[in-house]
Amino acid sequence: MRKPLVCLCLTGKTIDEDVRIAEEYIRYIDMVELRADCLEEDERLNIRDFPSLVKVPCLLTIRRVADGGKYEEGEASRSMLFARALAFADEDKRKNFAYVDFEDDFIVPGLQDAALAFGTRIIRSFHDMNNPVKNIAQRLSKMRMTGFEIPKIAFMPKSLSDITDLFKEASALSGTEQIICAMSAFGLPTRVLAQRFNSYLSFTSPAELMENVKGLGHVDPVSLSSLYRFRSIDSETRLFGITGFPLVATSSPKIHNTIFGENEMNAVYVPFKAEKAEEAFEFANTMGVCGFSVTVPHKETIIPLLDSVDKGVQEMGACNTVVREDGKWLGFNTDCIGFELAIKEFTGRDSLSGMKVSVIGAGGAAKAIVYALKNLGADACIFNRTSVKARKLAEKVGFNYSGLGSDCIMKLQNYSDLIVQTTSKGMNSTDEPNETNDPIWFYDFTGNELLYDIVYEPNVTPVMKRAAAAGCRVANGLSMLRYQGEEQARIFRKAYEKSFDD
């Protein structure tokens, strides 16, 4: 199959805006899609001129509301708009639309004949904005009305399992032309790995218009090209990634794809969002993933699915790195060394002996941090809303423990030289500190505490903002992510090299 094309979806309100944006991203794309349904009504009258204004082939789409678009007028007026756009074909095909998108139930012989006569290829599309689509091969076959058409199926998955099922069907479609994509964050792998899904192209949207396609899971063309190195993905590319839920934001793709590029490794690192650890394993096994990072909430639930684990995972009961070796899945924990190096850098100390440390939370991330604090000689207390969980972790390393609430203020004050926040509270929150986004909202900082929050999105979390305002020195979890990522990269490199021997 030919390399998938990169198609920039233009959803601006005016022709001039769309032309300007197309020019801005021209080096990253192969073609553009003019979403005429997004144009202001007067602007729609000028769409015939659009192909001559851009330097790449153009796809014309007038998407109905039922298919996720904005065109609210009837089919008769939409047919007239299509006719206006396809009329007066120019001998110079660059001035014509190279493609036009007709839905599978939009059968207008006159328009189809005009497209065929003018050399405009028809993309025959089907969209389900609410559910996954099954029997992909059969549906695509029915949509191939002529040899000049490219069938397209886009749907809304409910889980990662829907993406796994899609790949199973799509992998048998080599040798034919079709467009396949799953929407939402679950569908990200179908866009980055369009080559594996045997898709003719991958749709992207410019960063400045991303709000217009909110919820569809588009990637901007710069990220697709530079971060995920879309152009270099081929049948030999080794797959790595990260799984978790909700996995709204992660810097791991930037870390690992940069390392892959610097070391000239034919590999790509892609997020695959999974609500259940079992779904992540099913996807990894089906797609041939060589290794992946594990984040909340799967660091503990992933362990029973592994064939073997290293000593760190055994001791901590948490795993953040999984690789395939000789057909078996091996688990590692690099969070411990990552936090250890990060906290040494933050405190400026090689030992935490004599320091009283609070650990907020007792989940998978906290387990690695607690072991690192033990190695560094700290005297710590683990605070968690469920005190039983805090006690279970604390007893393993000989630390103190407590519930987490306004009644534990005095104990928190006693362990306040360093406060390490390990929960997901505050993640992706830009609101003012409150009970919802600040795990120790009830605690008044004195300005003498050191605060390390392992969350790194946003750059300044609500609890960090409050602590800094009181005069505390604060840091987010980017340094921990960087250090654990470097250790993880060494494990991935070994799995990468081993994959060529298997």
C-alpha positions as CSV (number, residue, x, y, z in Angstrom):
1,M,0.0,0.0,0.0
2,R,1.1,3.5,-0.7
3,K,2.1,5.8,2.2
4,P,-1.0,7.4,3.7
5,L,-1.5,11.1,2.8
6,V,-1.9,13.8,5.4
7,C,-5.1,15.8,4.9
8,L,-5.5,19.1,6.7
9,C,-9.2,19.7,7.7
10,L,-10.0,23.4,7.2
11,T,-13.0,24.6,9.2
12,G,-12.6,28.3,9.1
13,K,-15.4,30.8,8.5
14,T,-14.0,32.4,5.4
15,I,-12.1,31.3,2.3
16,D,-9.3,33.7,3.1
17,E,-8.9,32.2,6.6
18,D,-8.7,28.7,5.2
19,V,-6.2,29.7,2.5
20,R,-4.0,31.4,5.0
21,I,-4.0,28.4,7.3
22,A,-3.3,26.0,4.4
23,E,-0.3,28.1,3.5
24,E,0.9,28.1,7.1
25,Y,1.0,24.3,7.3
26,I,1.9,23.5,3.7
27,R,5.2,21.8,4.5
28,Y,3.4,19.2,6.7
29,I,0.5,18.2,4.5
30,D,-0.3,16.5,1.2
31,M,-3.8,17.8,0.7
32,V,-6.5,19.9,2.3
33,E,-10.2,19.3,3.0
34,L,-12.4,22.4,2.6
35,R,-15.3,22.0,5.0
36,A,-17.7,24.2,3.2
37,D,-20.4,23.6,5.8
38,C,-18.3,25.6,8.2
39,L,-18.1,28.6,6.0
40,E,-20.3,31.7,6.4
41,E,-23.2,31.5,4.1
42,D,-22.0,34.2,1.7
43,E,-18.5,32.6,1.6
44,R,-20.0,29.3,0.3
45,L,-20.7,31.0,-3.0
46,N,-17.0,31.2,-3.7
47,I,-15.9,27.7,-3.1
48,R,-15.3,27.0,-6.8
49,D,-12.3,29.3,-6.6
50,F,-10.7,27.6,-3.7
51,P,-8.6,24.9,-5.4
52,S,-6.7,27.6,-7.4
53,L,-5.8,29.4,-4.2
54,V,-3.9,26.6,-2.5
55,K,-0.8,24.6,-3.6
56,V,-2.0,21.1,-2.8
57,P,-4.9,18.9,-4.0
58,C,-8.3,19.8,-2.4
59,L,-11.1,17.7,-1.1
60,L,-14.6,19.3,-1.0
61,T,-16.8,18.3,1.9
62,I,-20.2,19.8,2.8
63,R,-21.0,17.8,5.9
64,R,-24.6,17.5,7.2
65,V,-25.4,17.9,10.9
66,A,-26.4,14.3,11.2
67,D,-22.9,13.3,10.1
68,G,-21.1,15.7,12.5
69,G,-21.1,18.7,10.3
70,K,-22.8,22.1,10.3
71,Y,-24.8,22.2,7.1
72,E,-28.4,22.6,8.2
73,E,-30.1,23.3,4.9
74,G,-31.8,20.6,2.9
75,E,-30.3,18.1,0.4
76,A,-31.6,20.1,-2.6
77,S,-29.6,23.2,-1.6
78,R,-26.6,21.1,-0.8
79,S,-26.8,19.4,-4.2
80,M,-26.8,22.9,-5.8
81,L,-23.8,23.9,-3.8
82,F,-21.9,20.7,-4.9
83,A,-22.9,21.4,-8.5
84,R,-21.7,25.0,-8.3
85,A,-18.3,23.8,-6.9
86,L,-17.8,21.1,-9.6
87,A,-19.0,23.2,-12.5
88,F,-16.8,24.8,-15.2
89,A,-13.9,22.3,-15.0
90,D,-10.6,23.7,-16.0
91,E,-8.1,21.9,-18.2
92,D,-5.6,22.6,-15.5
93,K,-6.7,20.0,-13.0
94,R,-5.0,21.9,-10.2
95,K,-7.8,24.4,-10.4
96,N,-10.5,21.7,-9.9
97,F,-11.3,19.8,-6.7
98,A,-9.2,16.6,-6.7
99,Y,-11.7,14.9,-4.4
100,V,-15.3,15.4,-3.3
101,D,-17.0,13.7,-0.3
102,F,-20.4,12.2,-0.9
103,E,-22.1,10.2,1.9
104,D,-23.1,6.7,1.1
105,D,-26.8,7.6,1.0
106,F,-26.2,10.7,-1.1
107,I,-26.8,9.3,-4.5
108,V,-27.1,12.1,-7.2
109,P,-26.2,10.6,-10.6
110,G,-25.6,14.0,-12.2
111,L,-23.1,15.0,-9.6
112,Q,-21.4,11.6,-9.7
113,D,-21.1,11.9,-13.5
114,A,-19.7,15.4,-13.3
115,A,-17.1,14.3,-10.8
116,L,-16.0,11.4,-13.0
117,A,-15.9,13.6,-16.1
118,F,-13.8,16.2,-14.4
119,G,-11.3,13.8,-12.9
120,T,-12.6,14.4,-9.4
121,R,-12.4,11.3,-7.2
122,I,-15.4,10.6,-5.0
123,I,-14.9,9.7,-1.4
124,R,-18.0,7.7,-0.5
125,S,-18.3,8.2,3.3
126,F,-20.3,6.7,6.2
127,H,-20.2,8.3,9.7
128,D,-21.5,7.0,13.0
129,M,-21.1,9.8,15.6
130,N,-22.4,7.6,18.4
131,N,-21.2,4.0,18.0
132,P,-18.5,1.8,16.6
133,V,-19.0,0.2,13.2
134,K,-18.6,-3.6,12.7
135,N,-18.2,-5.6,9.5
136,I,-15.9,-3.0,8.0
137,A,-14.8,-5.0,5.0
138,Q,-18.4,-5.7,3.9
139,R,-19.4,-2.1,4.4
140,L,-16.5,-0.8,2.4
141,S,-17.2,-3.3,-0.4
142,K,-20.8,-2.1,-0.8
143,M,-19.6,1.5,-0.9
144,R,-17.2,0.9,-3.8
145,M,-19.9,1.8,-6.4
146,T,-17.3,2.4,-9.1
147,G,-13.5,1.9,-9.4
148,F,-13.1,5.6,-9.1
149,E,-14.4,5.9,-5.6
150,I,-12.6,5.7,-2.2
151,P,-14.9,4.4,0.6
152,K,-14.6,6.0,4.0
153,I,-15.8,4.9,7.4
154,A,-15.5,7.0,10.5
155,F,-17.1,6.1,13.8
156,M,-17.1,6.9,17.5
157,P,-15.5,4.1,19.6
158,K,-16.7,3.4,23.1
159,S,-13.5,1.8,24.3
160,L,-10.0,0.7,23.2
161,S,-11.4,-2.7,22.4
162,D,-13.3,-1.1,19.5
163,I,-9.9,0.1,18.1
164,T,-8.5,-3.4,18.5
165,D,-11.4,-4.9,16.7
166,L,-11.1,-2.3,13.9
167,F,-7.4,-3.2,13.4
168,K,-8.3,-6.9,13.1
169,E,-10.6,-6.0,10.3
170,A,-8.5,-3.3,8.7
171,S,-5.3,-5.4,8.6
172,A,-6.9,-7.6,5.9
173,L,-7.6,-4.7,3.6
174,S,-4.1,-4.2,2.0
175,G,-4.2,-3.8,-1.7
176,T,-7.4,-1.7,-1.7
177,E,-8.0,2.0,-1.2
178,Q,-10.1,3.1,1.7
179,I,-10.2,5.7,4.5
180,I,-10.7,4.4,8.0
181,C,-10.6,6.4,11.2
182,A,-12.0,6.2,14.7
183,M,-12.9,9.4,16.5
184,S,-12.3,10.7,20.0
185,A,-9.1,10.1,22.1
186,F,-9.6,6.3,21.8
187,G,-9.1,6.7,18.1
188,L,-5.7,8.4,18.2
189,P,-3.8,5.2,17.1
190,T,-5.9,5.1,13.9
191,R,-4.7,8.5,12.9
192,V,-1.0,8.1,13.8
193,L,-0.9,4.5,12.6
194,A,-3.0,5.1,9.5
195,Q,-0.4,2.9,7.6
196,R,-1.2,-0.1,9.8
197,F,-4.9,0.5,9.5
198,N,-4.5,0.5,5.7
199,S,-6.1,4.0,5.4
200,Y,-5.6,6.1,2.3
201,L,-5.1,9.2,4.4
202,S,-5.1,10.7,7.9
203,F,-7.1,13.7,8.8
204,T,-5.5,16.5,10.9
205,S,-6.7,19.9,12.0
206,P,-4.7,23.1,12.6
207,A,-4.1,24.0,16.2
208,E,-6.0,27.3,15.8
209,L,-9.2,25.5,14.6
210,M,-9.0,22.5,16.9
211,E,-12.0,23.8,18.8
212,N,-14.2,23.3,15.7
213,V,-13.5,19.5,15.7
214,K,-13.6,19.1,19.5
215,G,-14.1,15.5,20.5
216,L,-13.1,14.0,17.2
217,G,-9.6,13.2,18.3
218,H,-7.7,15.2,15.6
219,V,-4.0,15.7,15.8
220,D,-2.4,18.9,14.5
221,P,-0.2,18.4,11.4
222,V,3.0,19.6,13.2
223,S,2.6,17.0,15.9
224,L,1.7,14.3,13.5
225,S,4.8,15.0,11.4
226,S,7.3,16.1,14.0
227,L,6.3,14.4,17.2
228,Y,5.0,11.1,15.8
229,R,7.2,11.1,12.6
230,F,4.2,10.0,10.6
231,R,6.1,10.0,7.3
232,S,8.6,7.4,8.5
233,I,6.2,4.9,9.8
234,D,6.3,1.7,7.7
235,S,5.7,-2.0,8.1
236,E,9.0,-2.4,10.0
237,T,8.3,0.4,12.5
238,R,8.3,-0.9,16.1
239,L,5.4,0.2,18.2
240,F,5.6,1.6,21.8
241,G,3.2,3.6,23.8
242,I,1.5,4.6,27.0
243,T,-1.7,3.4,28.5
244,G,-3.9,4.8,31.2
245,F,-7.2,6.4,31.9
246,P,-8.4,9.1,31.3
247,L,-4.9,9.9,29.8
248,V,-6.0,13.4,29.0
249,A,-2.4,14.8,28.7
250,T,1.0,13.2,28.7
251,S,4.5,14.4,27.9
252,S,5.8,10.8,27.4
253,P,5.3,10.8,23.6
254,K,7.6,13.8,23.3
255,I,10.2,12.2,25.5
256,H,10.3,8.8,23.8
257,N,9.7,9.8,20.2
258,T,12.6,12.4,20.6
259,I,14.8,9.6,21.9
260,F,13.8,7.3,19.1
261,G,14.6,10.0,16.6
262,E,18.0,11.0,18.1
263,N,19.0,7.3,18.1
264,E,17.7,6.7,14.5
265,M,15.4,4.0,15.8
266,N,12.5,2.9,13.5
267,A,10.0,3.2,16.3
268,V,7.0,5.3,17.3
269,Y,5.5,5.9,20.7
270,V,1.7,6.4,20.7
271,P,-0.8,6.9,23.5
272,F,-3.6,4.2,23.7
273,K,-6.2,5.1,26.2
274,A,-7.7,2.1,28.1
275,E,-10.3,2.1,30.8
276,K,-9.2,-1.4,31.8
277,A,-5.7,-2.9,31.9
278,E,-7.0,-6.0,30.0
279,E,-8.0,-3.8,27.1
280,A,-4.5,-2.4,26.9
281,F,-3.0,-5.9,26.8
282,E,-5.4,-7.0,24.1
283,F,-4.5,-4.0,22.0
284,A,-0.8,-4.5,22.6
285,N,-0.9,-8.1,21.6
286,T,-3.0,-7.5,18.5
287,M,-1.0,-4.6,17.2
288,G,2.4,-6.1,18.0
289,V,3.4,-3.5,20.5
290,C,7.0,-4.0,21.8
291,G,6.6,-2.1,25.0
292,F,4.5,0.5,26.8
293,S,4.4,2.8,29.8
294,V,1.7,2.4,32.4
295,T,0.1,5.3,34.2
296,V,-2.9,5.8,36.5
297,P,-5.0,3.8,37.2
298,H,-3.3,0.6,35.9
299,K,0.0,0.5,37.7
300,E,-1.3,-2.1,40.1
301,T,-4.0,-3.9,38.0
302,I,-1.5,-4.5,35.2
303,I,0.7,-6.8,37.4
304,P,-1.5,-10.0,37.3
305,L,-1.4,-9.9,33.5
306,L,2.4,-10.0,33.3
307,D,4.5,-13.1,32.9
308,S,7.2,-11.9,35.2
309,V,8.3,-8.7,37.0
310,D,11.5,-7.3,38.4
311,K,12.4,-6.9,42.0
312,G,11.2,-3.4,42.2
313,V,7.7,-4.3,41.1
314,Q,7.6,-7.2,43.5
315,E,8.5,-5.0,46.4
316,M,6.4,-2.0,45.5
317,G,3.4,-3.7,44.0
318,A,3.3,-1.2,41.2
319,C,4.5,-1.3,37.6
320,N,5.0,1.5,35.1
321,T,6.9,-0.2,32.3
322,V,6.0,-3.3,30.3
323,V,8.0,-4.9,27.4
324,R,7.6,-8.0,25.3
325,E,10.6,-10.4,25.2
326,D,10.5,-13.8,23.7
327,G,6.8,-13.7,23.5
328,K,6.4,-12.9,27.2
329,W,5.4,-9.7,29.0
330,L,7.9,-8.4,31.5
331,G,7.2,-5.6,34.1
332,F,9.5,-3.0,35.6
333,N,9.2,0.1,37.8
334,T,11.3,3.1,36.9
335,D,9.2,5.6,39.0
336,C,11.4,4.9,42.0
337,I,14.7,5.9,40.4
338,G,12.9,8.7,38.6
339,F,11.6,10.2,41.9
340,E,14.8,9.6,43.7
341,L,16.9,11.6,41.2
342,A,14.2,14.3,40.9
343,I,13.9,14.8,44.7
344,K,17.7,15.0,45.1
345,E,17.7,17.7,42.4
346,F,14.8,19.6,44.0
347,T,16.1,19.5,47.6
348,G,19.8,19.7,46.7
349,R,20.5,16.8,49.1
350,D,21.8,13.3,48.4
351,S,20.2,12.1,51.6
352,L,16.8,13.0,53.3
353,S,18.0,11.8,56.7
354,G,16.5,14.0,59.4
355,M,13.7,15.3,57.2
356,K,10.0,14.8,58.1
357,V,8.1,14.0,54.9
358,S,4.4,13.8,54.1
359,V,3.3,11.6,51.2
360,I,-0.2,12.5,50.0
361,G,-1.9,9.4,48.5
362,A,-1.3,5.7,48.6
363,G,-1.9,4.6,45.0
364,G,0.5,3.1,42.4
365,A,2.7,6.2,42.1
366,A,2.9,6.6,45.9
367,K,4.3,3.1,46.3
368,A,7.4,3.9,44.2
369,I,7.9,7.2,46.0
370,V,7.6,5.6,49.4
371,Y,10.4,3.2,48.6
372,A,12.5,6.0,47.2
373,L,12.0,8.0,50.4
374,K,13.0,4.9,52.4
375,N,16.2,4.5,50.4
376,L,17.0,8.2,51.0
377,G,16.6,7.9,54.8
378,A,13.5,10.0,55.2
379,D,11.1,9.8,58.1
380,A,7.7,9.8,56.4
381,C,4.0,9.6,57.0
382,I,1.6,8.4,54.4
383,F,-1.8,10.3,54.2
384,N,-4.7,8.8,52.3
385,R,-8.5,9.2,52.4
386,T,-8.7,5.4,53.1
387,S,-6.4,5.0,56.1
388,V,-6.4,1.2,55.7
389,K,-4.7,1.6,52.4
390,A,-2.2,4.1,53.8
391,R,-1.4,1.7,56.7
392,K,-0.9,-1.3,54.4
393,L,1.7,0.7,52.4
394,A,3.3,2.2,55.5
395,E,3.8,-1.1,57.3
396,K,5.9,-2.4,54.4
397,V,8.6,0.2,54.9
398,G,8.1,1.2,58.6
399,F,6.6,4.6,58.0
400,N,3.8,6.3,59.9
401,Y,0.3,6.6,58.3
402,S,-2.9,8.7,58.6
403,G,-6.2,9.4,57.1
404,L,-6.5,12.5,54.9
405,G,-8.8,15.2,56.0
406,S,-9.1,18.3,58.2
407,D,-8.7,16.2,61.3
408,C,-5.1,15.3,60.3
409,I,-3.7,18.9,60.2
410,M,-1.6,18.5,63.3
411,K,0.0,15.3,62.0
412,L,0.6,16.9,58.6
413,Q,2.3,19.9,60.3
414,N,4.6,17.4,62.0
415,Y,5.7,15.9,58.7
416,S,6.0,19.1,56.7
417,D,9.7,19.6,55.8
418,L,8.8,18.1,52.5
419,I,5.3,17.3,51.1
420,V,5.0,15.0,48.2
421,Q,1.7,15.0,46.4
422,T,1.1,11.7,44.5
423,T,-2.6,11.8,43.7
424,S,-4.2,12.8,40.4
425,K,-6.0,15.7,42.0
426,G,-5.3,18.9,40.2
427,M,-4.4,17.2,37.0
428,N,-5.5,19.4,34.0
429,S,-7.1,21.9,36.4
430,T,-6.6,25.6,35.9
431,D,-9.3,26.6,38.4
432,E,-8.5,28.3,41.6
433,P,-7.5,25.9,44.5
434,N,-10.5,24.2,46.0
435,E,-11.6,21.0,47.7
436,T,-12.0,19.3,44.3
437,N,-8.5,20.0,42.8
438,D,-6.3,20.4,45.9
439,P,-5.9,17.2,48.0
440,I,-4.7,19.2,51.1
441,W,-7.1,22.2,50.7
442,F,-7.6,22.3,54.5
443,Y,-3.9,22.8,55.2
444,D,-2.4,26.3,55.6
445,F,1.1,26.5,54.3
446,T,3.6,28.4,56.5
447,G,6.1,29.1,53.7
448,N,8.7,26.8,55.2
449,E,7.5,23.6,53.4
450,L,9.0,22.1,50.3
451,L,6.2,20.9,48.0
452,Y,6.8,18.4,45.2
453,D,3.7,17.6,43.1
454,I,4.1,14.6,40.7
455,V,1.4,16.1,38.5
456,Y,2.8,18.1,35.6
457,E,-0.3,19.2,33.7
458,P,-0.8,22.1,34.3
459,N,2.7,23.4,34.9
460,V,1.5,25.0,38.2
461,T,-1.2,22.8,39.9
462,P,-3.7,24.4,42.3
463,V,-1.9,23.1,45.4
464,M,1.4,24.4,44.0
465,K,-0.1,27.8,43.4
466,R,-1.4,28.0,47.0
467,A,1.9,26.8,48.4
468,A,4.0,29.2,46.3
469,A,1.7,32.1,47.3
470,A,2.7,31.3,51.0
471,G,6.4,31.4,50.1
472,C,7.1,27.7,49.7
473,R,9.5,26.3,47.1
474,V,7.6,24.1,44.8
475,A,8.1,21.8,41.8
476,N,5.9,19.8,39.5
477,G,6.5,16.2,38.3
478,L,8.3,16.9,35.0
479,S,11.7,16.2,36.5
480,M,10.5,12.8,37.8
481,L,8.9,12.1,34.4
482,R,12.2,13.0,32.7
483,Y,14.4,10.8,34.9
484,Q,12.0,7.8,34.9
485,G,11.6,8.2,31.2
486,E,15.4,8.0,30.6
487,E,15.5,4.7,32.6
488,Q,12.4,3.5,30.7
489,A,14.1,4.4,27.4
490,R,17.0,2.1,28.3
491,I,14.5,-0.8,28.8
492,F,12.6,0.1,25.6
493,R,15.9,0.2,23.6
494,K,16.7,-3.3,24.7
495,A,13.2,-4.5,23.7
496,Y,13.6,-2.7,20.4
497,E,16.8,-4.4,19.6
498,K,15.5,-7.8,20.8
499,S,12.4,-7.4,18.5
500,F,14.5,-7.8,15.4
501,D,15.8,-11.2,16.7
502,D,12.4,-12.6,17.5
